Amino acid sequence: MKILAKYVDMLSWGDQNGNLHPIRFRYSAEDERNVVIKVDKVIQITKENIAGNNMLVFRCQSIICGINKLFELKYEISNCKWILFKIE
């Protein structure tokens, strides 16, 4: 997987237990166009702590341009920001 580590605009919802569910996100591609990707399936959710920064890691899959791709989204708990970390 290619590491991007870009902040994204995320549309998500939270249930009454406080669990997050990503729906779709938008990020700026290398050619400065906005790309919108719908999250088809969340495969795995894990917690990560790097240098005291707690994060939730969402391993997801979607069909992008007709190809099934895996990607990782990270949610920074301390500042409520989403990051597109890796994508195939």
N, C-alpha and C positions, 0 to 999 in steps of 0.2 A: 504494500500500500504506500501511496505517496503522502508524505506529511505536508499539510498546508498550514495548519494553525492560524486560521483566519476567523476573526469575529464575524458572526452572522446575525441577521435579523430573523428571529424565530417566532413562529406562531405555535403555541402549545397550550395545554390545559392541565389543571391540577385537580385531583379528586379530593374528597373530604378527608382522606388520610394523609394528604400532603405529597402524594406521588405525582411526578411530572410525566406528561405524555406529549412528546413532540409530534406536530402535525405536518408542518412544512417550514422551510427556511429559504432565505435569500442571501446571496453573497456576491461580491464583485469578482468576476473572473479576471484572468491575466490580461485580456483584451478590453478591460474596463466596462464590460457589459454585465448587467445584473442577471443572475441565473437563479431560478426558483426550482427547488426540488421538494417533492412531496415524499414524506417518510411513509413507505408502504408497510414496513414491519420492523419492530424493535426486537432484536434477537436476544440481547443480553444487557443487563444494567449492573454495573459494578461501582464501588466507591474507590476513590484514589486520593492519596494525600502526598503531595509533592511540596517539599519545603514549607510545610504548615498550611498549604492552600488545599482545602478540601474540595473535591470535585466528584460529580457523578458522571460516569462514562457510559454512553449509550452506543452499543454496537447495533447498527441498523442496516437494512437493505432496501433498495428501491430500483425501479426500472427507469434508467436514465438514457434517453436517446435509443430506446429499444434494447438496451443491454442491462442485465441484472448486475448491480454494483453494490459492494459493501462499503460502509463508511463508519467513522466514529465521530460522534458529537460529544463534547464535554460541556458540562454545566458547572460554572464556578459558583459555589454556594455563597461565598463571602460578598460578591458584588453582583450576583444574579445575571451573569453574562454567559452566552452560548458561544462555543468555538467549534468550527468544523476542523477537526484535528487531522484525520486521515481519510483518504478516499482511494478506491482502486483506479 
